[in-house]
Amino acid sequence: MIKFRSGLAAFFLPGLFIATSAHAATLHLKSTPETVHRGVISPDIAPVLTIKSGDTVVIDTVSHGGLNDGDPVAYFGKAGIAPSSVLKDAMDIAKMPVKDYGVGGGFGGRRGGGGHVLTGPIYIDGAEPGDMLEIRIKKVTPRVGYGTNGAGAGGAAPGMMKANAGKVIKYDIAAKTVNFSDDIHFPTRPFMGIMAVAPTQKISSRAPGLYGGNMDFEKLQAGSTLYLPVLVKGGLFVTGDSHASQGDGEVSGNALEASMTPTLEFIVHKGEGKAMTMPWAEDKSNYYILGMDHDLGKALTNAIKETVKFLGVHYALSPQDAYSLCSTGIDFGIAQAVDLNLTVYGKIPKSYFKQKTAYWSKTK
């Protein structure tokens, strides 16, 4: 029996199911025209769900891949995908009217903001500016066995290709294998390209920043944790731009864009976001410290500075020793080099340190 817990929002939109336990709720937020929006992350969009700290939400998302022509059945049908294999919510969302939110970063020159489909916002009761939001990524479950990638005139090597071309790529959900071609197969790496709290003013969904957003950071797979500062009351969390796989850099400008259902647990840490100047993440084995800038070299510099700061706060290293460790033992990689604000990360192995910290039980 499904129960509705008092304290949730007084309204319930289509596609929202709620189940409770003695201490926290598990909720299912579906992706429908009433629960998604496209291309913008904004503090002005009304929340579609209210939760409490400690709650877990199973969130359906729909990839924008194949939607922008308005007929995903026809688009995927050209690659042999049966109409019955196209998500109904993808078909419904593709018919949504184009809305210009009046922000930069237009997608394909056709709309204000990016082309991403974002489920939410989710209002976290009690979350206030200055708090930190911990997002535990428990699962990222594929909804279909196919996705798209476009390798064209843009990306990190602009002009190398003369024209844009979309490729539908199938993958085996059970085997966790991408079937790129008859002769090329590699593991899936499901993750959410966008996880964000609302910034203080509306922005295009294309550019990541302090709020998270379009980081396209493939280490944020199941078993990892993302930390974001709360910037507006309730946090107003959104997610979308789901991927079945991506290499570091996302060099063609997009990944294997495919619809996913992440299962996320939300925990509010009071007052702990005040000093945050960038998101960071961790999993059982590593910390991942992010740096961003429009210039890739400056993004690297920022990632180094953030890593030095992190090592000082968490391990009491002097700035000199932290900088030395960055050079002698820490790898820096490119999360993505294509999303207006570019993202570099430093990977800090937890095994280096005598001081050990507990991690959530799912990954122990």
N, C-alpha and C positions, 0 to 999 in steps of 0.2 A: 504493500500500500504506500502510495506517495503522500508525504505530509508536507505542509507548508509551515515553516517556522516563523513565529512572530518576530518582528524586527527586520524582516526583509522589506523591500520596497512594496508599496501598497498596490502596485500594478504588476501584472504578469503578461508578458508578450507571448504571441504564438511561438511554439517551439521551445519553451522554457519548462524544464522538469526539475523538481527539487526532491531530494531524499535526505533525511536527517539521521544522525546518530546521536548518542548521548552528549558528545562534546563538540562536534563540528559537523557541518553539512557537506554532502557531496551533491553537486548540481550539474545539470546538463544544459548547456546553452547552444541551441541550434543556430545554424546560419540561414536566415530568411531575409527577405527584403525589409522586415521590421527590425531586425537585429544586426544588420550590417550597414556600412557606408563605404564610400570609395574615395581614396586619394588624399585624405586629409587626417591629421591627428590634431584634435582641438579640445579645449576646455569648454566649448560652447555646445557640444553635442550631448543630449540628454542620455544618462545611463540607461541601459536595457536590463540591468540586473544589479541588485545590491547584495553584498555578502559581508561576512565577518572575518576578521583575522583568524586563520587556521582552517578556513573552508577550502575545499578542493572543487575545481570546476572543470568539467569535461566540455571542451569548446570545439564545436564544428567550425571548420574554416573552408573556404572555397578559393582555389587559386584563380588569379586573373588570367592565367594562360588559357587561351582559346575563347575568352569571353568578350574580347574587345570588338569583335565583328558582330556581336549581338546574337549569334547562333552557334553555340558550342556543339550542338548535334551535327550540323553541317561541317564545322571545322574539324572535329575529331573523326567524323565519318570518312573524310578523305584519307585518313590513316588506318582505316579498317576498324575503328572503334564502333561497336553497335550502339544504336540509340539507347537501348536498355542499360548500357554501361555508363551513360552520362548522368551525373547527379541532377536530380530534379531541382535542388536549390540552386545549382549552377545555371540551369535554364531560366529559373525565375529571376535570379540576380542579373543575368545578362540583359533582361528586359527592363531593368530599372532605368528611369530617366537619367540622362547625364546631368550632373549638378556641378556648377562652377562655384567653388568655395572662395575664389578670389585670392588664391595663393600661388606662388611661383612653382617651378618644377613640373610644369604640365606634362602629361603622358601622351606622346604621339601628337602633340599640338592640338589635342581635341578637348582637353578639360583642365580646369584648375586643379593643381595637385597631381599626385601620382595615380597610376591605374590600379593600385592594390585594393583588394577587397578585405576590409577589416571587420572582424566580429567584436562587438562591444559598443560603447564603453561599459566596463564593470566598475561599480562604485564599491570601495572597500570601507565599510563602516569604521569610523574612528581614525582613518588615515588623514594626517594633516601635513601641510608643508613643513619640512624639516625632519620628517620621519623617513625611514628607509623601508622599502618594500622588498621582501625576499620572495622569490618566485621559484619554487621547486618543480622541476620538469620531470614528472613521474613517467609519462608515456608520450610518444608522438606516433599516432596510429594512422597508417595510410587509409584513405577512404576509397581510392580507386587504384588500378594497376598501371597507370600511364600518366605522363606529364609532358611538358613542352620545354624546349630550349631554343632560343633564337641566337644565332651567330651571324652577325651582319656587319654593317658599316661602323657601328659604335663599339662600346666596350673599352677595355684597357689598351687595345691596339687599334684606335680609330683609323679608318681608311684602308685597313689591310684587306677587307672584303668590300666589294663594290656595291653590294645590295644586301638588304636584310632577308633572312630566310628562317622560317620557323620549322623546327623538327619535333615531331611527336615521338617520344621515347617510352617504351613499355618496360615495366619491371615486375618481378615476381615477388608478391607480398610475403608469401610463406617462406620462400628461399632467401628473402632479403637480398635479391640480386637485380641489378640494373642490366637489362639486355640491350645494350647500346646498338649492337648489330649482331649478325649471326656469329661473328668472330670475336666480339669484344663484350666482356661481362665484368662487372665490378660490384662491390657491396653498396647497398643503399645506406644513406646516412640521413634519416628523416630529422628535420628540425624546422623551427619557425624562423623565417627571415625577419619578421617584425614582431617584437614584443615591446610595448611602450606604455608609459604613463603619459597623461596629457601634459604638454608644456603650458606655460602661462599665456601663450597666444597661439592661434591656429597656424599650422605649418603644413607644407606638402609632406606626404608620406614617404617621399623618396630619400630625404636626407636624415641620417641618424644624428644623435646628439646626446646631451646629458640625460634626456628622458628615455633613452634606448632607441626604439624605432627601427629603421631599415638597416640594421647592423650586418645582416647576412653573415652571422658568425656561426660556422658549422659545428663548433664545439658545444653549442647549446642543444645537445641531443638529450635523450632520456637519461636520467641520472645526474644531470647537472643542475646548477642553481644560478640564477641571475639576480643581481642586486641593483635596484634603481632608487634614486631619491624621489620622494613624493613632492611634487611641485604645486599641486592644487588640491583642494579638499576632496577626499574620497579617492584620490589617485587617478581614477578614470582610465583603467587599463584596457588596452586593445591588443589584438593579435591578428596576424594574417601573413600573406606572402609565404605560404608553406612550401617546403622543398623536400623532395625525395632524396636528393644528393647534390653536393656542391664541392668543388675543389677550392682550396684557399685562393682568394683573389677574385673569384666569380668573374673571370676575365672577359667573357663574351658579353657581360652586362646583365646576365640572368643565370639562374641555376636550372636544375631539373624541377620546374615549377609544377607542383602537384598538390592536390587537396589532401589535407591532413586533419586529424582530430587530436590536439594536444590535451593532456590531463595535467593541470597545474594546481599546485597548492600555494596559497597566498598567506604570508605572515608579515605583520606590521611590527617594526622595531621603532619604538618611540624615540624621537630625537636623534637617531643615528644617521640621518641623511644630511644633516646640516653642513658637514665638512666635505660631502661628496662633490667632486668636480667632473666625474666621469663614471659610467656604469662599470661594474666588474663582475666576474663570474668565477665559479669553481666547480670541480667535480671531485670524485674520490681521490684522484691522484695529483691534481694541479690546481693552482690559482691562475686565472687569466685576467690580466690587467690591460684595459683598453686605452687607446689614444686616438683622437680623430682630428682631422683638418682637411681643408680643400686641397692642400698640397700633401703628397704622400710622404715627402721627407719630413715635413712638420708634424704629420701624424705619428711618424716614428719617434721624433723628439718628444712629443707629448706622451706617448706610451712609455718611454724611458722615464720621464719625470714622474708619471703616475706610479710606475713600478718602484722607483726609489722611495717615493712617499709611502707606498704600501709596506715596503720592507722596514721602513723606520717605525711605522705605527704598530705593525703586527709582530715584528721580530727585533725591534730596538736596534737596528743597524744604523750606524752613522751614515750620512749621505755619501761619504767617500767609499765606505765598504759596500754600500748598496749599489753604487754605480759600478764598482769593481765586479761585484757578483753579476750584474747585468751583462757585463762584457765577457766573463769567464764561464758562466754556468747557465745563463738564461737564454732561451731561443725567442726571437721576435719574428712574428709572421704577419702576413697580410690577410686580414679577414675578407675585405672586399676593397677593390680599387676602382669602383665604377659608380658609386651612389652619391654624387655631389659632395658629401662629406666622407672622406675615405677613412677606413678603420684599420689600425695596426694593433696587434696584441703581443704582450709579453707572457710567456708560459713559465710559471714558477713551480717546479716539482716540489710537492710536500715532503718527499722522501729526503730532501737535502737537510732538513732541520731536525735537531734533537727534540725540540718542542713540538708535540703533536696536538692536533685539535680534532675534536669529534666531528663526524659528518653524519647526515641523516641516515637512519637505519636501513633504508632501501638500498643503499650502496655500500654498506659495511661488509 
